[in-house]
Amino acid sequence: MPGQKKVVINDAKIKQESVVNMTEFYKALFNWFANYGYDFSEDEYNEKDTGKNKDLKIYWTAEKKMDLYIKWRIELSMLILGLESVEIDRNGLKLKTNKCSIEFKITSSMIKDYDDKWSKGFMALFRRLYDQVVARQRYNKMEDELIRETNKLIDEIKAFLNLYQA
């Protein structure tokens, strides 16, 4: 990968036995990334039918260009075990939903020179000077913003997982 990658959150983990509507959850996560301006890709989707239930392994990458030099990347890994359809009683209403064990790992990174335009010859020297002297405070501020934004995503995931809990 071109550029210089700095991981600001490494494998933040959420693990829970949960009753969750996976279709709605999937849409909510997709919408979260869209609302925050990320370009989103599903890099892996593996489903294993075990007969009574399913196991899923999903890997997403979301990127947001902050300017012509910096972009943010959030990598989201989901391991869903024992996914099965269940019916719950919610305030007197029968709801069809899902039950599973779910684990998320979230890694956030800031990537400088993502197009690799500043890595050769004189431009590499200029880049090093710019990174270390001119833009250091700006980078620190952007890293803090990425941490806050990633924590918002983590809070969103936790809130959704607890939506159907008793």
DSSP file (Angstrom, degrees, kcal/mol; ACC not computed):
  #  RESIDUE AA STRUCTURE BP1 BP2  ACC     N-H-->O    O-->H-N    N-H-->O    O-->H-N    TCO  KAPPA ALPHA  PHI   PSI    X-CA   Y-CA   Z-CA
    1    1 A M              0   0    0      0, 0.0     4,-0.1     0, 0.0   113,-0.0   0.000 360.0 360.0 360.0 132.1    0.0    0.0    0.0
    2    2 A P        +     0   0    0      0, 0.0   112,-0.0     0, 0.0     2,-0.0  -0.253 360.0  34.5 -68.4 163.5    1.4    3.4   -0.9
    3    3 A G  S    S-     0   0    0    108,-0.1     2,-0.6     1,-0.1   110,-0.2  -0.153  94.3 -65.7  87.4 178.4    1.7    6.1    1.8
    4    4 A Q  E     -A  112   0A   0    108,-2.4   108,-2.7     2,-0.0     2,-0.4  -0.951  47.2-155.5-113.3 118.1    2.6    6.1    5.4
    5    5 A K  E     -A  111   0A   0     -2,-0.6     2,-0.5   106,-0.2   106,-0.2  -0.801   9.6-172.5-100.7 130.1    0.0    4.3    7.7
    6    6 A K  E     -A  110   0A   0    104,-2.6   104,-2.5    -2,-0.4     2,-0.4  -0.971  17.0-143.8-121.8 116.4   -0.3    5.2   11.3
    7    7 A V  E     +A  109   0A   0     -2,-0.5   102,-0.3   102,-0.2     3,-0.2  -0.647  22.0 174.3 -78.1 126.4   -2.7    3.0   13.3
    8    8 A V  E    S+     0   0A   0    100,-2.6     2,-0.4    -2,-0.4   101,-0.2   0.686  75.1  26.6-106.5 -25.9   -4.5    5.0   16.0
    9    9 A I  E    S-A  108   0A   0     99,-1.6    99,-2.3     3,-0.0     2,-0.6  -0.975  75.6-161.8-135.2 123.7   -6.9    2.3   17.3
   10   10 A N  E     -     0   0A   0     -2,-0.4    97,-0.2    97,-0.2    96,-0.0  -0.911  63.8 -30.3-115.7 113.4   -5.7   -1.3   16.9
   11   11 A D  E     -     0   0A   0     -2,-0.6    96,-0.2     1,-0.2     2,-0.2   0.872  67.4-169.0  53.0  47.7   -8.2   -4.1   17.2
   12   12 A A  E     -A  106   0A   0     94,-2.7    94,-2.2    -3,-0.1     2,-0.4  -0.520  19.5-144.7 -60.4 132.1  -10.7   -2.6   19.5
   13   13 A K  E     -A  105   0A   0     92,-0.2     2,-0.4    -2,-0.2    92,-0.2  -0.874  27.9-179.2-117.0 137.4  -12.9   -5.5   20.4
   14   14 A I  E     +A  104   0A   0     90,-1.8    90,-3.2    -2,-0.4     2,-0.4  -0.998  14.0 174.6-126.1 124.9  -16.6   -5.9   21.1
   15   15 A K  E     +A  103   0A   0     -2,-0.4     2,-0.3    88,-0.2    88,-0.2  -0.997  10.4 147.1-136.6 131.7  -17.8   -9.4   22.0
   16   16 A Q  E     -A  102   0A   0     86,-2.5    86,-3.0    -2,-0.4     2,-0.5  -0.986  48.5-123.4-162.6 144.9  -21.3  -10.3   23.1
   17   17 A E  E     +A  101   0A   0     -2,-0.3     2,-0.3    84,-0.2    84,-0.2  -0.837  55.8 175.5 -83.1 129.4  -24.0  -12.9   23.0
   18   18 A S  E     -A  100   0A   0     82,-3.3    82,-2.5    -2,-0.5     2,-0.6  -0.976  47.2-140.9-146.9 151.0  -26.8  -11.0   21.5
   19   19 A V  E     +A   99   0A   0    142,-0.4   145,-0.6    -2,-0.3     2,-0.3  -0.972  49.5 152.9-102.9 117.3  -30.4  -10.9   20.2
   20   20 A V  E     -A   98   0A   0     78,-2.2     2,-1.1    -2,-0.6    78,-0.7  -0.999  53.5-120.0-150.5 140.9  -30.1   -8.7   17.2
   21   21 A N     >  -     0   0    0     -2,-0.3     4,-2.7    76,-0.2     5,-0.2  -0.743  29.5-164.5 -81.5 101.6  -31.9   -8.2   13.8
   22   22 A M  H  > S+     0   0    0     -2,-1.1     4,-2.7     1,-0.2     5,-0.2   0.840  83.7  54.7 -62.3 -35.7  -28.9   -8.8   11.5
   23   23 A T  H  > S+     0   0    0      2,-0.2     4,-2.0     1,-0.2    -1,-0.2   0.948 113.9  41.0 -62.8 -47.4  -30.6   -7.3    8.5
   24   24 A E  H  > S+     0   0    0      2,-0.2     4,-2.7     1,-0.2    -2,-0.2   0.877 114.6  52.7 -67.4 -37.6  -31.3   -4.0   10.3
   25   25 A F  H  X S+     0   0    0     -4,-2.7     4,-2.5     2,-0.2     5,-0.2   0.924 108.2  50.3 -63.5 -45.1  -27.9   -4.1   12.0
   26   26 A Y  H  X S+     0   0    0     -4,-2.7     4,-2.4     1,-0.2    -1,-0.2   0.929 113.1  46.5 -57.7 -47.5  -26.1   -4.5    8.6
   27   27 A K  H  X S+     0   0    0     -4,-2.0     4,-2.9     1,-0.2    -2,-0.2   0.903 110.3  53.4 -62.8 -41.9  -28.1   -1.6    7.2
   28   28 A A  H  X S+     0   0    0     -4,-2.7     4,-2.1     2,-0.2    -2,-0.2   0.908 111.0  45.8 -62.4 -42.5  -27.4    0.6   10.3
   29   29 A L  H  X S+     0   0    0     -4,-2.5     4,-2.1     2,-0.2    -1,-0.2   0.930 112.9  49.6 -65.8 -44.7  -23.6    0.0    9.9
   30   30 A F  H  X S+     0   0    0     -4,-2.4     4,-2.1     1,-0.2    -2,-0.2   0.925 112.7  47.8 -58.6 -45.0  -23.7    0.7    6.2
   31   31 A N  H  X S+     0   0    0     -4,-2.9     4,-3.2     2,-0.2    -1,-0.2   0.858 106.4  57.8 -66.0 -35.6  -25.6    3.9    6.8
   32   32 A W  H  X S+     0   0    0     -4,-2.1     4,-1.7     2,-0.2    -1,-0.2   0.951 109.1  44.9 -58.9 -48.7  -23.3    5.0    9.6
   33   33 A F  H  <>S+     0   0    0     -4,-2.1     5,-2.8     1,-0.2    -2,-0.2   0.907 114.9  48.3 -62.9 -41.5  -20.3    4.8    7.2
   34   34 A A  H ><5S+     0   0    0     -4,-2.1     3,-1.5     1,-0.2    -2,-0.2   0.925 110.1  51.6 -64.1 -44.3  -22.3    6.6    4.4
   35   35 A N  H 3<5S+     0   0    0     -4,-3.2    -1,-0.2     1,-0.3    -2,-0.2   0.807 110.0  49.6 -64.1 -29.6  -23.4    9.4    6.8
   36   36 A Y  T 3<5S-     0   0    0     -4,-1.7    -1,-0.3    -5,-0.2    -2,-0.2   0.361 120.9-107.8 -92.3   5.5  -19.9   10.0    8.0
   37   37 A G  T < 5 +     0   0    0     -3,-1.5     2,-0.3     1,-0.2    28,-0.2   0.745  65.0 150.1  83.1  25.3  -18.6   10.2    4.4
   38   38 A Y      < -     0   0    0     -5,-2.8     2,-0.5    -6,-0.2    26,-0.2  -0.693  46.6-132.0 -93.0 143.6  -16.7    7.0    4.0
   39   39 A D  E     -B   63   0A   0     24,-3.8    24,-2.9    -2,-0.3     2,-0.4  -0.822  37.4-155.4 -85.4 133.4  -16.3    5.0    0.8
   40   40 A F  E     +B   62   0A   0     -2,-0.5     2,-0.4    22,-0.2    22,-0.2  -0.879  21.1 177.7-124.0 139.1  -17.1    1.4    1.8
   41   41 A S  E     -B   61   0A   0     20,-2.4    20,-2.5    -2,-0.4     2,-0.9  -0.999  25.8-140.5-141.1 142.9  -16.2   -2.0    0.6
   42   42 A E  E     +B   60   0A   0     -2,-0.4    18,-0.2    18,-0.2     3,-0.1  -0.876  24.3 177.1 -97.4 105.2  -17.0   -5.5    1.8
   43   43 A D  E     +     0   0A   0     16,-1.8     2,-0.3    -2,-0.9    17,-0.2   0.725  64.9  20.6 -84.7 -22.9  -13.8   -7.3    1.2
   44   44 A E  E     +B   59   0A   0     15,-1.6    15,-2.2    -3,-0.1     2,-0.3  -0.989  52.4 169.3-149.5 136.9  -14.9  -10.7    2.6
   45   45 A Y  E     +B   58   0A   0     -2,-0.3     2,-0.5    13,-0.2    13,-0.2  -0.831  12.4 172.1-146.2 106.8  -18.1  -12.4    3.3
   46   46 A N  E     -B   57   0A   0     11,-2.8    11,-2.5    -2,-0.3     2,-0.4  -0.967   7.8-171.9-119.2 130.6  -18.0  -16.1    4.2
   47   47 A E  E     -B   56   0A   0     -2,-0.5     2,-0.5     9,-0.2     9,-0.2  -0.980   4.4-170.3-125.1 130.8  -21.1  -18.0    5.4
   48   48 A K  E     -B   55   0A   0      7,-2.9     7,-2.4    -2,-0.4     2,-0.6  -0.972  13.2-149.1-122.6 118.2  -21.1  -21.5    6.7
   49   49 A D  E     -B   54   0A   0     -2,-0.5     5,-0.2     5,-0.2     3,-0.0  -0.766  12.7-176.3 -87.4 119.1  -24.4  -23.3    7.2
   50   50 A T        -     0   0    0      3,-2.8     2,-0.9    -2,-0.6     4,-0.2   0.287  49.0-106.6 -98.0   9.6  -24.1  -25.7   10.2
   51   51 A G  S    S+     0   0    0      2,-0.5    -1,-0.1     1,-0.1     3,-0.1  -0.640 112.7  38.7 102.4 -74.8  -27.6  -27.0    9.8
   52   52 A K  S    S-     0   0    0     -2,-0.9     2,-0.2    -3,-0.0    -1,-0.1   0.805 131.1  -2.1 -78.8 -30.7  -29.4  -25.4   12.7
   53   53 A N  S    S-     0   0    0     31,-0.1    -3,-2.8    -5,-0.0    -2,-0.5  -0.797  71.3-109.0-147.3-173.6  -27.6  -22.1   12.4
   54   54 A K  E     -BC  49  83A   0     29,-2.0    29,-2.9    -2,-0.2     2,-0.4  -0.914   9.6-149.7-127.6 152.5  -25.0  -20.2   10.5
   55   55 A D  E     -B   48   0A   0     -7,-2.4    -7,-2.9    -2,-0.3     2,-0.4  -0.979  20.5-166.6-116.6 135.8  -21.5  -18.8   11.1
   56   56 A L  E     -BC  47  80A   0     24,-3.1    24,-2.8    -2,-0.4     2,-0.4  -0.952  15.4-168.7-125.5 142.8  -20.4  -15.7    9.3
   57   57 A K  E     +BC  46  79A   0    -11,-2.5   -11,-2.8    -2,-0.4     2,-0.4  -0.979  19.1 175.5-128.6 119.0  -17.1  -14.0    8.8
   58   58 A I  E     -BC  45  78A   0     20,-2.6    20,-3.2    -2,-0.4     2,-0.4  -0.964  13.1-171.0-129.4 138.8  -17.2  -10.5    7.4
   59   59 A Y  E     -BC  44  77A   0    -15,-2.2   -16,-1.8    -2,-0.4   -15,-1.6  -0.983   8.6-176.7-133.6 122.9  -14.5   -8.0    6.7
   60   60 A W  E     -BC  42  76A   0     16,-3.0    16,-2.4    -2,-0.4     2,-0.4  -0.881  11.0-161.9-117.5 148.7  -15.2   -4.4    5.7
   61   61 A T  E     -BC  41  75A   0    -20,-2.5   -20,-2.4    -2,-0.3     2,-0.4  -1.000   9.1-175.1-126.7 131.1  -12.9   -1.5    4.8
   62   62 A A  E     -BC  40  74A   0     12,-2.4    12,-2.9    -2,-0.4     2,-0.4  -0.992   3.9-173.8-127.1 132.8  -14.1    2.1    4.9
   63   63 A E  E     -BC  39  73A   0    -24,-2.9   -24,-3.8    -2,-0.4     2,-0.4  -0.962   9.6-170.2-129.6 145.4  -12.0    5.0    3.7
   64   64 A K  E     - C   0  72A   0      8,-2.3     8,-2.9    -2,-0.4     2,-0.5  -0.974  19.7-138.4-135.5 120.2  -12.5    8.8    3.8
   65   65 A K  E     - C   0  71A   0     -2,-0.4     6,-0.3     6,-0.2     3,-0.1  -0.663  16.4-175.1 -77.3 122.1  -10.2   11.2    2.0
   66   66 A M        -     0   0    0      4,-2.3     2,-0.3    -2,-0.5     5,-0.2   0.799  67.7 -33.7 -87.2 -32.5   -9.6   14.1    4.3
   67   67 A D  S    S-     0   0    0      3,-1.7    -1,-0.2     0, 0.0     0, 0.0  -0.862  84.4 -65.4-164.3-164.2   -7.7   16.1    1.7
   68   68 A L  S    S+     0   0    0     -2,-0.3    47,-0.3     1,-0.2     3,-0.1   0.537 131.7  34.0 -76.7  -4.3   -5.3   15.4   -1.2
   69   69 A Y  S    S+     0   0    0      1,-0.2    44,-2.0    44,-0.1    45,-0.9   0.665 113.5  50.7-120.6 -28.7   -2.6   14.0    1.2
   70   70 A I  E     + D   0 112A   0     42,-0.2    -4,-2.3    43,-0.2    -3,-1.7  -0.927  51.1 172.7-123.8 138.5   -4.5   12.3    4.1
   71   71 A K  E     -CD  65 111A   0     40,-2.0    40,-3.2    -2,-0.4     2,-0.3  -0.983  23.2-133.6-136.9 154.4   -7.2    9.7    4.3
   72   72 A W  E     -CD  64 110A   0     -8,-2.9    -8,-2.3    -2,-0.3     2,-0.4  -0.805  16.9-163.5-102.8 146.7   -8.7    7.7    7.2
   73   73 A R  E     -CD  63 109A   0     36,-2.6    36,-2.8    -2,-0.3     2,-0.5  -0.999   6.2-170.5-131.7 132.2   -9.3    4.0    7.1
   74   74 A I  E     -CD  62 108A   0    -12,-2.9   -12,-2.4    -2,-0.4     2,-0.5  -0.990   7.9-163.0-119.9 123.6  -11.5    2.0    9.4
   75   75 A E  E     -CD  61 107A   0     32,-3.2    32,-2.3    -2,-0.5     2,-0.5  -0.920   5.7-168.5-107.5 128.8  -11.3   -1.8    9.1
   76   76 A L  E     -CD  60 106A   0    -16,-2.4   -16,-3.0    -2,-0.5     2,-0.5  -0.967   4.0-171.8-124.9 117.5  -14.1   -3.8   10.7
   77   77 A S  E     -CD  59 105A   0     28,-2.8    28,-2.1    -2,-0.5     2,-0.4  -0.926   6.0-169.2-109.2 130.7  -13.9   -7.5   11.2
   78   78 A M  E     -CD  58 104A   0    -20,-3.2   -20,-2.6    -2,-0.5     2,-0.5  -0.978  10.3-173.4-123.8 130.3  -17.1   -9.4   12.3
   79   79 A L  E     -CD  57 103A   0     24,-2.6    24,-2.1    -2,-0.4     2,-0.5  -0.976   9.7-175.3-120.4 115.5  -17.2  -13.0   13.5
   80   80 A I  E     -CD  56 102A   0    -24,-2.8   -24,-3.1    -2,-0.5     2,-0.4  -0.950   3.8-172.9-117.8 117.7  -20.8  -14.2   14.0
   81   81 A L  E     + D   0 101A   0     20,-3.0    20,-2.7    -2,-0.5   -26,-0.2  -0.896  62.2   7.7-116.4 139.8  -21.3  -17.7   15.4
   82   82 A G  E    S-     0   0A   0     -2,-0.4     2,-0.4     1,-0.2   -27,-0.2   0.819  74.0-176.4  68.2  32.9  -24.5  -19.6   15.9
   83   83 A L  E     +C   54   0A   0    -29,-2.9   -29,-2.0    -3,-0.3     2,-0.3  -0.481  13.0 162.0 -66.7 120.7  -26.7  -17.2   14.0
   84   84 A E  E     - D   0  99A   0     15,-2.1    15,-2.3    -2,-0.4     2,-0.3  -0.979  41.4-107.2-140.8 153.7  -30.2  -18.4   14.2
   85   85 A S  E     + D   0  98A   0     -2,-0.3     2,-0.3    13,-0.2    13,-0.3  -0.620  43.0 171.9 -79.1 136.4  -33.7  -17.0   13.7
   86   86 A V  E     - D   0  97A   0     11,-2.3    11,-3.0    -2,-0.3     2,-0.5  -0.929  28.1-133.4-138.4 163.3  -35.7  -16.5   16.9
   87   87 A E  E     - D   0  96A   0     -2,-0.3     2,-0.3     9,-0.2     9,-0.2  -0.985  25.3-171.8-119.8 129.5  -39.0  -14.9   17.8
   88   88 A I  E     - D   0  95A   0      7,-2.7     7,-3.0    -2,-0.5     2,-0.7  -0.834  24.3-125.3-119.2 158.4  -39.1  -12.5   20.8
   89   89 A D  E     + D   0  94A   0     -2,-0.3     2,-0.5     5,-0.2     5,-0.2  -0.912  30.0 179.5-102.4 116.3  -41.9  -10.8   22.7
   90   90 A R  E >  S- D   0  93A   0      3,-3.4     3,-1.8    -2,-0.7    -2,-0.0  -0.937  71.5 -29.1-123.1 107.2  -41.4   -7.1   22.9
   91   91 A N  T 3  S-     0   0    0     -2,-0.5    -1,-0.1     1,-0.3     3,-0.1   0.871 127.0 -46.6  54.0  40.6  -44.1   -5.1   24.7
   92   92 A G  T 3  S+     0   0    0      1,-0.3     2,-0.4     0, 0.0    -1,-0.3   0.410 118.1 112.4  85.5  -3.0  -46.7   -7.6   23.7
   93   93 A L  E <   - D   0  90A   0     -3,-1.8    -3,-3.4     2,-0.0     2,-0.6  -0.851  65.4-130.8-105.3 139.9  -45.6   -7.8   20.1
   94   94 A K  E     - D   0  89A   0     -2,-0.4     2,-0.4    -5,-0.2    -5,-0.2  -0.787  29.1-171.2 -87.0 123.6  -43.9  -10.9   18.5
   95   95 A L  E     - D   0  88A   0     -7,-3.0    -7,-2.7    -2,-0.6     2,-0.5  -0.960  19.0-139.4-120.1 133.7  -40.8   -9.9   16.6
   96   96 A K  E     + D   0  87A   0     -2,-0.4    -9,-0.2    -9,-0.2     2,-0.2  -0.790  45.9 135.0 -88.3 129.8  -38.7  -12.1   14.3
   97   97 A T  E     - D   0  86A   0    -11,-3.0   -11,-2.3    -2,-0.5     2,-0.3  -0.698  46.2 -91.1-151.8-160.2  -35.0  -11.5   14.9
   98   98 A N  E     -AD  20  85A   0    -78,-0.7   -78,-2.2   -13,-0.3     2,-0.4  -0.910  17.0-155.0-131.1 156.8  -31.7  -13.3   15.3
   99   99 A K  E     +AD  19  84A   0    -15,-2.3   -15,-2.1    -2,-0.3     2,-0.3  -0.991  33.1 132.4-129.2 139.1  -29.6  -14.7   18.1
  100  100 A C  E     -A   18   0A   0    -82,-2.5   -82,-3.3    -2,-0.4     2,-0.5  -0.986  56.0-100.2-167.8 171.1  -25.9  -15.2   17.9
  101  101 A S  E     -AD  17  81A   0    -20,-2.7   -20,-3.0    -2,-0.3     2,-0.4  -0.950  46.9-170.7-101.9 129.4  -22.5  -14.8   19.4
  102  102 A I  E     -AD  16  80A   0    -86,-3.0   -86,-2.5    -2,-0.5     2,-0.4  -0.972  15.3-175.6-131.9 137.6  -20.8  -11.8   17.8
  103  103 A E  E     -AD  15  79A   0    -24,-2.1   -24,-2.6    -2,-0.4     2,-0.4  -0.996   5.2-168.7-133.5 130.4  -17.3  -10.4   17.9
  104  104 A F  E     -AD  14  78A   0    -90,-3.2   -90,-1.8    -2,-0.4     2,-0.4  -0.905   5.9-168.1-114.2 144.3  -16.1   -7.2   16.3
  105  105 A K  E     -AD  13  77A   0    -28,-2.1   -28,-2.8    -2,-0.4     2,-0.5  -0.997  11.3-169.0-128.0 129.7  -12.5   -6.0   15.8
  106  106 A I  E     -AD  12  76A   0    -94,-2.2   -94,-2.7    -2,-0.4     2,-0.4  -0.972   7.5-178.8-125.3 127.0  -12.1   -2.4   14.7
  107  107 A T  E     - D   0  75A   0    -32,-2.3   -32,-3.2    -2,-0.5     2,-0.4  -0.991   6.9-165.3-125.2 130.8   -8.8   -0.9   13.5
  108  108 A S  E     +AD   9  74A   0    -99,-2.3  -100,-2.6    -2,-0.4   -99,-1.6  -0.943  10.4 178.3-118.2 138.7   -8.5    2.8   12.5
  109  109 A S  E     -AD   7  73A   0    -36,-2.8   -36,-2.6    -2,-0.4     2,-0.5  -0.968  24.6-142.9-137.5 151.2   -5.6    4.3   10.6
  110  110 A M  E     -AD   6  72A   0   -104,-2.5  -104,-2.6    -2,-0.3     2,-0.5  -0.972  21.3-159.5-110.8 129.1   -4.5    7.6    9.2
  111  111 A I  E     -AD   5  71A   0    -40,-3.2   -40,-2.0    -2,-0.5     3,-0.4  -0.940   1.0-159.6-116.4 120.6   -2.7    7.3    5.9
  112  112 A K  E    S+AD   4  70A   0   -108,-2.7  -108,-2.4    -2,-0.5   -42,-0.2  -0.737  76.7  10.4 -95.4 146.6   -0.4   10.1    4.7
  113  113 A D  S >  S+     0   0    0    -44,-2.0     3,-2.0    -2,-0.3    -1,-0.2   0.923  73.8 174.5  53.5  50.9    0.5   10.4    1.0
  114  114 A Y  T 3  S+     0   0    0    -45,-0.9    -1,-0.1    -3,-0.4   -45,-0.1   0.712  75.8  50.6 -64.3 -21.5   -2.1    7.8    0.1
  115  115 A D  T 3  S-     0   0    0    -47,-0.3    -1,-0.3   -46,-0.1    -2,-0.1   0.400 108.1-126.2 -94.4   2.3   -1.4    8.3   -3.7
  116  116 A D    <   +     0   0    0     -3,-2.0     3,-0.4    -4,-0.1    -2,-0.1   0.857  66.6 135.5  58.4  39.9    2.3    7.9   -3.2
  117  117 A K        +     0   0    0      1,-0.2     3,-0.2     2,-0.1    -1,-0.1   0.636  67.9  46.6 -89.2 -15.8    3.1   11.3   -4.9
  118  118 A W  S    S+     0   0    0      1,-0.1     9,-0.3    -5,-0.1    -1,-0.2  -0.038  86.8  88.4-117.8  30.0    5.6   12.5   -2.3
  119  119 A S  S    S+     0   0    0     -3,-0.4     2,-0.4     8,-0.1    -1,-0.1   0.437  70.2  76.3-112.2   0.7    7.8    9.4   -1.8
  120  120 A K  S >> S-     0   0    0     -3,-0.2     3,-1.1    -4,-0.1     4,-0.5  -0.913  94.1 -38.6-122.3 141.8   10.5    9.8   -4.5
  121  121 A G  H >> S-     0   0    0     -2,-0.4     4,-1.1     1,-0.3     3,-0.9  -0.153 122.0  -5.1  57.4-136.8   13.6   11.9   -4.8
  122  122 A F  H 3> S+     0   0    0      1,-0.3     4,-2.3     2,-0.2    -1,-0.3   0.828 130.8  63.4 -60.9 -33.8   13.5   15.5   -3.6
  123  123 A M  H <> S+     0   0    0     -3,-1.1     4,-2.7     1,-0.2    -1,-0.3   0.831  97.5  56.7 -63.3 -31.6    9.8   15.2   -2.9
  124  124 A A  H <X S+     0   0    0     -3,-0.9     4,-2.2    -4,-0.5    -1,-0.2   0.896 108.2  47.1 -66.6 -39.4   10.5   12.6   -0.2
  125  125 A L  H  X S+     0   0    0     -4,-1.1     4,-2.3     2,-0.2    -2,-0.2   0.920 113.1  48.4 -66.3 -43.9   12.8   15.0    1.6
  126  126 A F  H  X S+     0   0    0     -4,-2.3     4,-2.9     1,-0.2    -2,-0.2   0.908 110.7  51.9 -61.7 -42.0   10.2   17.8    1.3
  127  127 A R  H  X S+     0   0    0     -4,-2.7     4,-3.3    -9,-0.3     5,-0.2   0.930 108.9  49.6 -60.6 -46.3    7.5   15.3    2.6
  128  128 A R  H  X S+     0   0    0     -4,-2.2     4,-2.4     2,-0.2     5,-0.2   0.918 113.5  46.1 -60.7 -44.5    9.7   14.4    5.6
  129  129 A L  H  X>S+     0   0    0     -4,-2.3     4,-2.3     2,-0.2     5,-1.0   0.927 114.7  47.7 -63.1 -45.7   10.2   18.1    6.4
  130  130 A Y  I  <>S+     0   0    0     -4,-2.9     5,-2.8     1,-0.2     6,-0.3   0.932 114.3  46.6 -61.2 -47.1    6.6   18.9    5.9
  131  131 A D  I  <5S+     0   0    0     -4,-3.3    -2,-0.2    -5,-0.2    -1,-0.2   0.904 119.6  37.8 -62.7 -43.4    5.4   16.0    8.1
  132  132 A Q  I  <5S+     0   0    0     -4,-2.4    -1,-0.2    -5,-0.2    -2,-0.2   0.793 132.5  16.4 -84.4 -28.5    7.8   16.6   11.0
  133  133 A V  I  <5S+     0   0    0     -4,-2.3     4,-0.3    -5,-0.2    -3,-0.2   0.838 126.5  35.2-111.3 -54.7    7.9   20.4   11.1
  134  134 A V  I   <S+     0   0    0     -5,-1.0     3,-0.2    -4,-0.2     4,-0.2   0.924 126.1  26.2 -75.3 -46.7    5.0   22.1    9.3
  135  135 A A  S  ><S+     0   0    0     -5,-2.8     4,-2.5     1,-0.2     5,-0.2   0.293  82.3 109.1-108.5  10.3    2.0   19.7    9.8
  136  136 A R  H  > S+     0   0    0     -6,-0.3     4,-2.3     1,-0.2     5,-0.2   0.915  84.5  44.9 -55.8 -48.8    2.8   17.9   13.0
  137  137 A Q  H  > S+     0   0    0     -4,-0.3     4,-2.3     1,-0.2    -1,-0.2   0.895 111.9  53.3 -64.0 -39.1    0.1   19.7   15.1
  138  138 A R  H  > S+     0   0    0     -4,-0.2     4,-2.3     2,-0.2    -1,-0.2   0.914 109.2  49.0 -60.9 -43.3   -2.4   19.2   12.3
  139  139 A Y  H  X S+     0   0    0     -4,-2.5     4,-2.7     2,-0.2    -2,-0.2   0.914 109.4  51.8 -63.0 -43.8   -1.7   15.5   12.2
  140  140 A N  H  X S+     0   0    0     -4,-2.3     4,-2.1     1,-0.2    -1,-0.2   0.911 110.9  48.1 -59.9 -42.3   -2.1   15.2   15.9
  141  141 A K  H  X S+     0   0    0     -4,-2.3     4,-2.1     1,-0.2    -1,-0.2   0.909 111.7  49.5 -64.3 -42.5   -5.5   16.9   15.7
  142  142 A M  H  X S+     0   0    0     -4,-2.3     4,-2.3     2,-0.2    -2,-0.2   0.877 109.0  52.5 -66.0 -37.4   -6.6   14.7   12.9
  143  143 A E  H  X S+     0   0    0     -4,-2.7     4,-2.3     2,-0.2    -1,-0.2   0.921 109.2  49.8 -62.6 -43.5   -5.6   11.6   14.8
  144  144 A D  H  X S+     0   0    0     -4,-2.1     4,-2.3     1,-0.2    -2,-0.2   0.897 110.3  50.4 -61.3 -40.6   -7.7   12.7   17.8
  145  145 A E  H  X S+     0   0    0     -4,-2.1     4,-2.5     2,-0.2    -1,-0.2   0.895 109.6  50.7 -64.6 -40.2  -10.6   13.3   15.5
  146  146 A L  H  X S+     0   0    0     -4,-2.3     4,-2.6     2,-0.2    -2,-0.2   0.899 109.4  51.0 -64.9 -40.6  -10.3    9.8   14.0
  147  147 A I  H  X S+     0   0    0     -4,-2.3     4,-2.4     2,-0.2    -2,-0.2   0.935 111.6  47.6 -61.2 -46.4  -10.2    8.3   17.5
  148  148 A R  H  X S+     0   0    0     -4,-2.3     4,-1.7     1,-0.2    -2,-0.2   0.916 112.9  48.4 -61.0 -43.2  -13.4   10.2   18.4
  149  149 A E  H  X S+     0   0    0     -4,-2.5     4,-1.7     1,-0.2    -2,-0.2   0.901 111.3  49.7 -66.0 -40.3  -15.1    9.2   15.2
  150  150 A T  H  X S+     0   0    0     -4,-2.6     4,-2.4     1,-0.2    -1,-0.2   0.893 108.3  53.5 -64.9 -39.3  -14.1    5.5   15.7
  151  151 A N  H  X S+     0   0    0     -4,-2.4     4,-2.5     1,-0.2    -1,-0.2   0.838 104.9  55.2 -64.6 -32.2  -15.4    5.7   19.3
  152  152 A K  H  X S+     0   0    0     -4,-1.7     4,-2.2     2,-0.2    -1,-0.2   0.906 108.2  48.9 -64.0 -41.1  -18.7    6.9   17.9
  153  153 A L  H  X S+     0   0    0     -4,-1.7     4,-2.4     2,-0.2    -2,-0.2   0.928 110.9  49.7 -62.9 -45.0  -18.9    3.8   15.7
  154  154 A I  H  X S+     0   0    0     -4,-2.4     4,-2.6     1,-0.2    -2,-0.2   0.918 111.3  49.2 -60.1 -44.6  -18.1    1.6   18.6
  155  155 A D  H  X S+     0   0    0     -4,-2.5     4,-2.5     1,-0.2    -1,-0.2   0.884 109.9  52.0 -62.3 -38.8  -20.8    3.3   20.7
  156  156 A E  H  X S+     0   0    0     -4,-2.2     4,-2.3     2,-0.2    -2,-0.2   0.914 110.5  47.8 -63.4 -44.0  -23.3    2.8   17.8
  157  157 A I  H  X S+     0   0    0     -4,-2.4     4,-2.5     2,-0.2    -2,-0.2   0.939 112.9  47.8 -62.4 -48.0  -22.4   -0.9   17.6
  158  158 A K  H  X S+     0   0    0     -4,-2.6     4,-1.4     1,-0.2    -2,-0.2   0.907 111.6  50.4 -61.4 -42.6  -22.8   -1.4   21.3
  159  159 A A  H  < S+     0   0    0     -4,-2.5     4,-0.4     1,-0.2    -1,-0.2   0.916 111.7  47.5 -62.6 -43.4  -26.1    0.5   21.4
  160  160 A F  H >< S+     0   0    0     -4,-2.3     3,-1.2     1,-0.2     4,-0.4   0.903 109.5  53.0 -66.6 -39.8  -27.5   -1.6   18.5
  161  161 A L  H 3< S+     0   0    0     -4,-2.5  -142,-0.4     1,-0.3     3,-0.3   0.796 111.8  46.6 -65.1 -27.0  -26.4   -4.9   20.1
  162  162 A N  T >< S+     0   0    0     -4,-1.4     3,-0.9    -5,-0.2    -1,-0.3   0.439  85.4  96.0 -92.9  -0.4  -28.2   -3.9   23.3
  163  163 A L  T <  S+     0   0    0     -3,-1.2    -1,-0.2    -4,-0.4    -2,-0.1   0.865  93.6  32.1 -60.0 -40.2  -31.4   -2.8   21.6
  164  164 A Y  T 3  S+     0   0    0   -145,-0.6    -1,-0.3    -4,-0.4    -2,-0.1   0.308  91.0 121.8-102.7   8.2  -33.2   -6.1   22.0
  165  165 A Q    <         0   0    0     -3,-0.9    -3,-0.0     1,-0.1  -147,-0.0  -0.415 360.0 360.0 -74.0 148.5  -31.7   -7.1   25.4
  166  166 A A              0   0    0     -2,-0.1    -1,-0.1     0, 0.0    -3,-0.0   0.474 360.0 360.0 -73.0 360.0  -34.0   -7.7   28.3
